[in-house]
Amino acid sequence: MESFKWHELGQTYEEIAEAFWRLSGLPETFPRDIFTACVWTLPVGVMWISGLTGSAVAAYLPSSRNAEQLDQYAFCPLYGCLVASKGAGIIFLEKDLPENETSFTIAHEISHFLLDYLIPRERALSKMGERIRPVLDGERAPDIEERVDALLCGIPLGTYVNATPRERILCSEDRADMLALELLAPARRVLQEALGQAIDGVPDGGGGAFYRPNGKTISTVVSANASGAGIASVLVTKYGLPAGVARWYAGYLKTRLRRCGCRGSFREWLEGTSSTKGADIL
């Protein structure tokens, strides 16, 4: 696990999600066992707490400085909270959440760990070498050059903390939500199923807006097989997403499908024949 270089992956959520599940060694079954994959794949532990708040998390942290980062959530009920330091992390979870909310919260916090902590940390170590490690770990203050580099690269210094309030504003943290969705319900797989895998047609020569799966325009297939409610239902029952998250993701996927239906790169991506991995650029 330590030898794998996350920062050397490509720039899409799909590539990161694929690498995560490949490293986990778990079979491709749905709903995904995100908890087991997390503790097998990443240097991240999980702790359940009843009545999770910022204060409850702060009680487990070793210094008052770390606890101060949670002041704004001191009395706020939380779904989850990630604390990361020295290349490892721990996810605190509300013990009494429904299973689907627990899975999505773990995936969301894993996404923060990878996107906002581990990958920037690896990039910093790759760029600046071991001399920057004590700075990243909060063991010494950065000099001016190191501080500028950290700001420009978005590198977290010291302990990284992220909390997810229970009054979730869906996609208020877009990148973490999108990677979490890709981890639990890969966009390409869901779209293939929504279309009945009818993706062997040819471009519609009438204006280039749609291509024809099995002789039908994509708009016809979307209307028949990929209604927003139908996709959302599958996302809940097969992929284990919370209902509110599933409704938003279904709408996103339909919009993506309609906007990109006939473009060669999108069609190749949907069929798994493209050299690129999709449109979700980090």
Secondary structure, 3 states (H helix, E strand, C coil): CCCCCHHHCCCEHHHHHHHHHHHHCCCCCCCCCHHHHHHHHCCEEEEEECCCCHHHHHCCCCCHHHHHCCHHHCCCCEEEEEEEECCEEEEEEECCCCHHHHHHHHHHHHHHHHHHHHHHHHHHHHHHCHHHHHHHCCCCCCCHHHHHHHHHHCCCCCCEEEEEECCCCCCCCHHHHHHHHHHHCCHHHHHHHHCCCCCCCEECCCCCCCEEHHHCCHHHHHHHHCCHHHHHHHHHHCCCCCHHHHHHHHHHHHHHHHHHCCCHHHHHHHHCCCCCCCCCEC
